[in-house]
Structure formats: C-alpha cells, structure tokens
Amino acid sequence: MAGQKKTTRRKFVKDALIGATALSFPASSYARILGSNERIKLAVVGLNGRGQAHIIAASKAGNAEIIAFCDVDARTFAKGQKVLAGEGGGTAKAYGDIRKILEDNMVDAVTIATPDHWHAPMAILAMQAGKDVYVEKPCCHNPREGEWLVEAQRKTGRVLQIGNQQRSAPTSIEAMQDIREGIIGEAYYGKAWYTNTRGTIGTGKKTAVPEWLNWELWQGPAPRREFLDNRVHYNWHWF
C-alpha cells in the first residue's frame, strides 16, 4: 500500500526483544540502564541471511547480549562476528553443534534461523534445555512436528515465538482490526497470489562434502542423502 512501510523481520525481532515499554529509549541508552546480568544472554543459530538479521536486530534491541553463535558451516562464524562487531557487540563463542549451545548455562535464549527441517526439533530441544526460543517460520515441517512443538512448550513453560513479520506488522494488525469492526462489511472471501517464481536448480552433482561443512549435522533429523553440490546453501527449499 502506498505510503506504508513494509515491516521487516529485523524490525520485528527488535520489537519483540525490546518490548513496548522500552521503545522510547535509544538502544545505547537502554543498554546502559540494564546491568549485564539483566540482559538476555542470546545464542544465534544459523548465521547466513536470516541469522545475520537476527544479530543486527538483537544488538539494536538493547536488552539482549549475543554471547554465542552456532552453525554447521565453519565459514559463517567470521561473517557473524563481523556483523556483531559492526553493531558494537563483543566476541561470541562459536559452536558447530547445537547440543553444545544447549549445554551452555550462560545462554538464556536462542534464535533459530536454520533450514526448515531443523526448526521444530531444535526449538523443542532448546525448550527442554531451559532456553526461551525465537524460531523462524515455518514452525514445523509437518503437522505432527507442530503438535510436538506445542506439547514441549506447554510442558516446559518456556517462551516460544514464531517469526512471521507480516502477521505482526502494524499495517496488517490495523487491517485485521478494521475487518473485525465491519469497516468493509462482512468478509466472506479472500484471495492471495504469489509471483516470486524461481528457475530450476538442476540435478546437482555428487561431490565430496566440503571441509567447512558438517553434512551429518546439516541433515539433522532428515533422512540421509548423498551430498550434492546444489543443496547447500538455500536450495534445500527444493528437497
């Protein structure tokens, strides 16, 4: 809609971390108000595009301190640390295995920006380990995983938030409220379309697993497959 700004995932995570009562404070001022023991000790899991957005958003929030990174691609740690340093953050511990994050008692919460097949299992494991969780959409790979996720949250009582910036955008909330109030009459039909089509990725070639990648952990709970050179990164959406 003309004149309205799209709510980015970065802004949404920032707002979620700050909370409504802190929005009037600049992040730098808010960080000084809170002592180091009062800030959320955060681990970011998955350090490519979405994970880097998490780093920036959490750093700007002011009430969170990123103390750990986790990724199965060893090359991403330098990227993540560069982004964190650019936001005035310190050095984060680098973990190549999510289980090490869950064993770290200093970590209060995790943000999950991994491939989809890891979302629910990782969120469940994190809550069982006593961590609060912000996980990117989709929250699960299938309905049964979603049931397990809800069950784990109810059993552990941990905070669980699913990242969906458009659902939480002020413009979307306002539109939904207008519909509920009957501003357009009774809503009886909705239509949506998606036009961001992508070309084929081809069949891929069987190659040796790159030395920087933990292919076993990348697959995680998924059925085991041979490594193909077109699967990592991003093209996992096709499988």
Buried (B, 14 or more C-beta within 10 A) or exposed (E): EEEEEEBEBBBBBBBBBBEEEBEEBEBEEBBEEBEEEEBBBBBBBBBBEBBBBBBBBBBBBBBBBBBBBBBBBBEBBEBBBEBBEEBEBEEBBBBBEBEBBBEBEEBBBBBBBBBBBBBBBBBBBBBEBBBBBBBBBBBBBEEEBBEBBBEBBEEBEBBBBBBBBEEBBEEBEEBEEEBEEEEEEEEEEEEEEEEEEEEEBEEBEEEEEBEEBBBEBBBBEBEEEEBBEBBBEEBBEEB
